[in-house]
């Protein structure tokens, strides 16, 4: 029995547990020994802010060992290695790599966390599952639709568990809203859901292009994306303001709320997707993503409507990023900081605030840049991922669910670009009767990188 099979056999002994309707543990009749779980070897690809935040939540809930880190920014990589050593129980500093391919070749890994910019998600995730690792990949899973199709195909072919970082599905108060408001029929028939983000999160300013800093391998950072001159707005951290590396605010923020709505209402693919918008106010900055955009995801008898503005005020300052469910029996507002249900006729309104868990995890109080309201959701999401690994089953945000939500948002951007509504054939993964749109399902890759395809992974 080799090491990997031994670990899987040991982990399969966890007892059944549930929390908020999420399966959190695996099949079996006896508890796994801590030494068996501690043997899980973890790697992080992409050592920026959110990659470290999610990784530290994993360290809080499981006795794993982070054995390697990968990043193309030497400074960021070295800092991450010191931080991980301080946080993990062994106090060992992970080995560091500048190329994930070398890391996967040299390390025997059980879990790989892909937290790169979006344009690197597909290649890194596919390589990791081909190397035999289970993967936690940040959202959105891809920058184009065909990448997502290839990622699903690779996960299934290699029989790997892949959890997508769409942790609204694991947010305690949102689970409660789904279970006690929606599933118990308090909303009645839902006909419209509005989802929205009014954060002023788009990069502003127009600094000059410069040579990249010495600590950054900018060629490798760019990878398969189009080569732009280096600009301080792009790295570190603000690359989402450029369409070359992602899908703007629709790809960043809409995907979370759209995925949450799909999960809460049990929705699959929308049948039609339309969108309009553009750069309406901030025409001076270097950023090229929309500052204003609406999108409609049509399910025949239900429509999910998206809007973002990176200017002005939110209509409800308590819910600058969230979803409003309109039912014939009441209205439910859900956000990352809580939810509010207002019945239409009889009954009392219900309000819940986010759970913080600061007493159970006091390090959350001092961790720099941690979104404290997201920490409990990340922990529960990691527990669900580990349970799926033990059971060799699908996690709550399985790669296919991530594909549906990510691709739907990408299609919204394509609809805006073409100026028309798109009808989607989910079975064949194509836009119906629109070859211009189908041509845009696959972005060109910069050489020598090769675009993955479902049939070639």
C-alpha positions in Angstrom: 0.0 0.0 0.0 1.6 3.3 -1.1 1.5 6.5 1.0 -1.3 8.1 -0.9 -3.6 5.0 -0.7 -2.7 4.7 3.0 -3.8 8.3 3.7 -7.0 7.9 1.8 -7.8 4.7 3.6 -7.2 6.3 7.0 -9.1 9.5 6.1 -12.1 7.4 5.0 -12.7 6.4 8.6 -14.3 9.7 9.7 -17.8 9.5 11.1 -20.9 11.2 9.5 -21.4 14.8 10.6 -23.5 17.6 9.1 -23.6 21.3 9.7 -26.2 23.6 8.2 -27.1 21.0 5.6 -23.5 20.6 4.4 -21.9 17.2 4.5 -18.7 17.9 6.5 -17.2 14.4 6.9 -16.6 11.2 5.1 -18.0 7.6 5.1 -16.7 5.0 7.5 -17.0 3.5 10.9 -14.1 4.7 13.0 -12.3 8.0 13.6 -9.1 8.8 11.6 -6.0 9.1 13.7 -4.5 12.6 14.0 -1.2 11.3 12.6 -2.9 10.2 9.4 -4.5 13.6 8.9 -1.3 15.4 9.7 0.4 13.7 6.9 -1.5 15.6 4.3 1.0 17.7 2.4 -0.3 21.1 1.1 1.1 23.6 -1.4 0.0 27.1 -2.3 0.4 28.5 -5.8 0.0 32.3 -5.6 1.1 33.8 -2.3 -0.8 37.1 -2.4 -3.3 38.4 0.1 -6.2 36.0 -0.4 -4.2 32.9 -1.0 -2.6 33.3 2.4 -5.9 34.2 4.1 -7.6 31.0 2.9 -4.5 28.9 3.6 -4.3 30.1 7.2 -8.0 29.1 7.7 -7.1 25.6 6.5 -4.3 25.5 9.1 -6.8 26.5 11.7 -9.1 23.5 11.1 -6.8 20.7 10.0 -3.5 19.3 11.1 -1.9 19.6 7.7 1.6 20.5 6.7 2.3 23.3 4.2 5.4 21.9 2.5 5.8 24.2 -0.5 4.9 27.6 -1.8 5.1 29.0 -5.3 5.1 32.6 -6.6 6.8 34.6 -9.3 7.4 37.5 -6.9 10.5 36.7 -4.8 9.6 39.2 -2.1 6.0 38.0 -1.7 7.2 34.4 -1.7 9.8 34.9 1.0 7.3 36.8 3.2 4.7 34.0 2.8 7.3 31.4 3.8 8.0 33.2 7.0 4.3 33.7 7.8 3.4 30.0 7.1 6.3 28.8 9.3 5.0 31.0 12.2 1.5 29.7 11.8 1.8 26.0 11.3 2.4 23.6 14.2 5.7 22.2 12.9 7.2 25.7 12.6 8.9 24.4 9.4 9.5 26.8 6.6 8.0 25.5 3.3 10.2 25.0 0.3 9.8 27.8 -2.3 9.5 27.7 -6.0 9.1 30.2 -8.8 7.5 27.8 -11.3 4.5 25.6 -10.3 5.6 23.0 -12.8 8.9 22.4 -11.0 7.1 22.2 -7.7 4.6 19.6 -9.0 7.5 17.6 -10.4 9.6 17.6 -7.3 6.9 17.4 -4.5 4.4 14.7 -3.6 1.4 16.7 -2.7 -2.0 15.8 -1.4 -3.6 19.3 -1.7 -2.8 22.2 -4.0 -4.4 25.6 -3.4 -4.4 27.7 -6.6 -4.7 31.3 -5.7 -3.0 33.0 -8.7 -4.6 35.8 -10.7 -7.5 34.4 -12.7 -5.6 34.0 -16.0 -3.4 31.3 -14.4 -6.1 29.3 -12.7 -6.8 26.8 -15.5 -3.2 25.8 -16.3 -2.2 25.4 -12.6 -5.3 23.6 -11.6 -5.1 21.1 -14.5 -1.4 20.4 -13.9 -2.1 19.8 -10.2 -4.9 17.2 -10.7 -2.8 15.5 -13.4 0.0 15.3 -10.7 -2.5 13.5 -8.4 -3.4 16.3 -6.0 -6.8 17.4 -4.9 -7.3 21.1 -5.5 -8.8 24.2 -3.9 -9.1 26.8 -6.6 -10.1 30.4 -6.1 -13.1 31.8 -8.1 -13.8 32.5 -10.8 -12.3 29.2 -12.0 -11.2 30.6 -15.4 -11.0 33.6 -17.7 -12.8 31.9 -20.6 -15.5 29.3 -21.0 -13.4 26.6 -22.7 -10.8 26.8 -19.9 -13.6 25.9 -17.5 -14.8 23.0 -19.6 -11.2 21.7 -19.6 -10.9 22.1 -15.8 -14.1 20.0 -15.2 -12.8 17.3 -17.7 -9.4 17.2 -16.0 -10.9 16.8 -12.5 -13.2 14.0 -13.6 -10.6 12.2 -15.7 -8.1 12.2 -12.9 -10.7 11.5 -10.2 -9.7 14.4 -8.1 -11.7 16.5 -5.7 -11.8 20.2 -6.6 -13.4 22.8 -4.3 -13.9 26.3 -5.7 -13.5 29.2 -3.4 -17.2 30.2 -3.6 -17.6 30.2 0.2 -21.0 31.9 0.3 -22.2 28.3 0.1 -20.4 27.7 3.5 -21.3 31.0 5.2 -23.2 30.1 8.5 -25.8 32.9 8.4 -26.4 32.3 4.6 -26.9 28.6 5.2 -29.5 29.6 7.9 -31.3 31.9 5.5 -31.5 29.2 2.9 -32.7 26.5 5.4 -35.1 28.5 7.5 -36.4 31.2 5.1 -36.3 29.8 1.6 -36.6 26.0 2.2 -39.4 26.5 4.7 -41.4 28.5 2.2 -41.5 31.8 4.0 -40.7 33.7 0.8 -43.3 31.8 -1.3 -42.7 31.9 -5.0 -39.6 33.9 -6.0 -39.8 35.6 -9.4 -36.9 38.1 -9.3 -33.6 38.2 -7.5 -31.5 41.3 -7.6 -27.7 40.9 -7.0 -25.4 43.9 -6.8 -22.1 45.4 -5.8 -21.5 49.1 -5.2 -18.0 49.0 -3.8 -15.6 51.6 -5.3 -13.1 48.9 -6.1 -12.0 49.7 -9.6 -8.4 51.0 -9.8 -8.2 54.7 -10.4 -5.3 56.8 -11.7 -3.0 56.7 -14.7 0.6 56.1 -13.5 3.2 55.7 -16.2 4.4 52.3 -17.3 7.8 51.3 -15.9 10.2 48.4 -15.9 9.0 45.6 -13.5 10.6 45.5 -10.1 13.6 43.1 -9.7 11.7 40.8 -7.4 9.0 40.1 -10.0 9.4 37.7 -13.0 6.9 39.6 -15.1 7.1 37.3 -18.1 6.0 34.4 -16.0 3.5 36.5 -14.2 1.9 37.4 -17.5 2.0 33.8 -18.7 -0.7 33.0 -21.3 -2.3 36.5 -21.0 -1.5 39.3 -23.5 1.8 41.1 -22.7 1.2 44.6 -21.4 3.9 47.0 -20.3 4.4 46.6 -16.5 2.4 49.1 -14.5 2.2 49.5 -10.7 -1.6 49.3 -10.9 -1.4 45.7 -12.0 0.9 44.1 -9.4 0.6 43.6 -6.6 -3.1 43.2 -6.2 -5.0 45.4 -8.6 -4.8 43.2 -11.8 -8.6 42.7 -11.6 -9.0 46.2 -13.1 -7.7 44.9 -16.4 -9.6 42.6 -18.7 -6.4 40.9 -19.9 -6.2 39.0 -16.5 -9.9 38.5 -15.6 -13.5 39.4 -16.2 -13.8 42.6 -14.3 -16.2 43.1 -11.4 -18.7 40.7 -13.0 -16.0 38.0 -12.8 -14.9 39.0 -9.3 -18.1 40.0 -7.4 -21.1 39.0 -9.4 -19.8 35.4 -9.6 -20.0 35.1 -5.8 -23.6 36.4 -5.5 -24.8 34.6 -8.6 -23.4 31.4 -7.3 -25.0 32.0 -3.9 -28.4 32.5 -5.5 -28.1 29.4 -7.7 -27.2 27.3 -4.6 -29.9 28.8 -2.4 -32.6 28.3 -5.0 -31.3 25.1 -6.6 -30.7 26.7 -10.0 -28.5 25.3 -12.8 -27.7 27.1 -16.1 -29.6 30.2 -17.2 -31.2 29.8 -20.6 -30.5 33.4 -21.7 -27.9 36.0 -20.7 -27.9 39.6 -21.6 -25.8 42.5 -20.4 -25.0 46.2 -21.0 -22.6 48.8 -19.6 -19.2 50.2 -20.0 -16.9 52.9 -18.7 -19.4 55.7 -18.1 -17.7 57.9 -15.5 -14.0 57.1 -15.0 -12.6 57.6 -18.5 -9.3 59.0 -17.3 -7.8 55.9 -15.5 -5.7 53.2 -17.0 -8.2 50.5 -15.9 -10.1 49.0 -18.8 -13.0 47.1 -17.0 -16.5 48.5 -16.8 -17.3 50.9 -14.0 -21.1 50.4 -14.7 -22.8 47.2 -15.8 -26.1 45.3 -15.6 -26.7 41.7 -16.5 -29.8 39.5 -16.7 -29.7 35.7 -16.1 -33.0 34.4 -17.4 -34.5 31.1 -16.1 -37.9 31.5 -17.8 -40.0 31.9 -14.7 -37.3 33.6 -12.7 -34.7 36.3 -13.5 -31.5 37.1 -11.6 -30.5 40.7 -12.2 -27.0 42.0 -11.6 -25.8 45.6 -11.3 -22.5 47.1 -10.3 -21.4 50.7 -10.0 -17.9 51.8 -8.8 -19.2 55.3 -8.1 -22.1 56.9 -6.2 -23.9 55.5 -3.2 -25.4 52.1 -2.6 -29.3 52.1 -2.5 -29.1 50.4 0.9 -25.8 51.2 2.8 -26.3 48.0 4.9 -26.1 45.9 1.7 -23.5 47.3 -0.6 -22.8 43.8 -1.9 -25.5 41.2 -1.7 -28.8 39.8 -3.1 -32.4 40.6 -2.6 -34.9 37.8 -3.2 -38.5 39.0 -4.0 -41.2 36.4 -3.2 -44.9 36.7 -3.1 -44.8 36.1 0.7 -41.9 38.3 1.6 -38.5 39.8 0.8 -35.1 38.5 1.8 -31.9 40.5 1.7 -28.6 38.5 2.0 -25.1 39.9 2.3 -21.8 38.9 3.8 -22.6 40.8 7.0 -26.0 39.3 7.7 -29.5 38.9 6.3 -32.9 40.5 6.8 -36.3 38.9 6.1 -39.5 40.9 5.9 -42.8 39.1 5.5 -45.4 40.7 3.3 -48.3 40.2 5.6 -48.3 38.5 9.1 -45.2 37.7 11.0 -42.2 39.4 12.5 -39.1 40.5 10.5 -36.0 38.4 11.1 -32.5 39.7 11.3 -29.2 37.9 11.6 -25.6 39.2 11.8 -22.5 37.4 10.5 -20.8 35.0 12.8 -17.2 36.0 13.6 -15.8 33.3 15.9 -13.1 35.6 17.3 -13.0 33.9 20.7 -12.5 30.4 19.2 -9.8 31.8 16.8 -8.1 34.7 18.5 -5.5 35.0 15.8 -8.3 36.4 13.6 -8.2 39.6 15.7 -4.7 40.5 14.6 -4.1 39.0 11.2 -3.3 41.7 8.8 -5.9 42.3 6.0 -8.1 39.4 7.1 -11.7 39.9 6.1 -12.9 38.8 9.6 -16.5 38.3 8.4 -15.3 35.8 5.8 -13.1 33.7 8.1 -15.9 31.4 9.5 -17.1 30.7 5.9 -13.6 29.9 4.8 -13.1 27.5 7.7 -16.4 25.7 7.0 -15.5 25.6 3.3 -12.1 24.0 4.0 -13.8 21.5 6.3 -16.2 20.6 3.6 -13.3 20.2 1.1 -11.5 17.9 3.5 -14.6 15.8 4.1 -15.1 15.4 0.3 -11.4 14.3 0.0 -12.0 11.7 2.7 -15.1 10.4 1.1 -13.8 10.8 -2.5 -17.0 12.7 -3.2 -18.1 16.1 -4.4 -17.7 19.2 -2.2 -20.4 21.8 -1.9 -18.7 24.1 -4.5 -17.6 21.3 -6.8 -15.6 22.3 -9.9 -18.7 21.8 -12.1 -20.7 24.3 -10.0 -17.8 26.7 -10.3 -17.8 26.3 -14.0 -21.6 27.0 -14.3 -21.3 30.2 -12.2 -18.0 31.4 -13.7 -19.0 30.7 -17.4 -22.4 32.4 -16.9 -20.6 35.6 -15.8 -18.1 35.3 -18.7 -21.1 35.0 -21.0 -22.5 38.2 -19.6 -19.4 40.1 -20.6 -19.5 38.5 -24.0 -23.2 39.6 -24.3 -22.2 43.2 -23.4 -19.3 43.1 -25.9 -21.6 42.0 -28.7 -24.6 44.0 -27.7 -27.1 41.2 -27.7 -28.7 38.5 -25.6 -27.1 35.0 -25.8 -29.1 31.8 -25.6 -27.0 29.0 -24.0 -26.9 25.3 -24.9 -25.7 23.8 -21.7 -25.5 20.3 -23.0 -23.1 21.2 -25.8 -21.4 24.1 -24.1 -22.1 26.6 -26.9 -24.2 29.7 -27.7 -27.1 28.8 -29.9 -27.0 30.3 -33.4 -24.2 32.8 -32.7 -20.8 31.9 -34.1 -19.4 35.4 -33.1 -20.1 34.6 -29.5 -18.8 31.0 -29.8 -15.5 32.4 -31.1 -15.2 34.4 -27.9 -15.6 31.3 -25.6 -11.9 30.7 -26.0 -9.3 33.5 -25.5 -6.1 33.4 -27.5 -3.0 32.3 -25.5 0.3 34.0 -25.7 3.0 31.7 -27.0 4.5 29.3 -25.9 1.5 28.6 -23.6 -1.1 26.2 -25.0 -4.8 26.7 -24.3 -6.3 23.6 -22.6 -9.3 21.8 -24.2 -11.6 19.3 -22.7 -10.5 16.6 -25.1 -6.8 17.0 -24.4 -6.6 17.0 -20.6 
